[in-house]
Amino acid sequence: MRCLVLRTGAPPKPGYLTNPQTLAERLRKRRHELGLLQREAAAQLGVTETSYYAWERGRYKPSARYLARLRDW
């Protein structure tokens, strides 16, 4: 008798957010989905590493001019 085993992929890494609630959590989740470092995400978005880090940590919120970039990212 043969047994069929279904695999669903690797479990999420520790710290991976499955249900983000804040902008900071959404940024982190998206960065993880893309497999990027914070500096790489900052470069893609055209912001400094410091700004991106502050956004992802929830210390500051992005200004209106960056919200469109974040929406499309």
Long-range contacts (C-beta under 8 A, 24 or more apart in sequence): 22-58, 23-55, 23-58, 23-61, 23-62, 23-70, 24-55, 24-56, 24-57, 24-58, 27-52, 27-55, 27-56, 27-70, 28-56, 30-73, 31-56, 44-73, 45-69, 45-70, 45-73
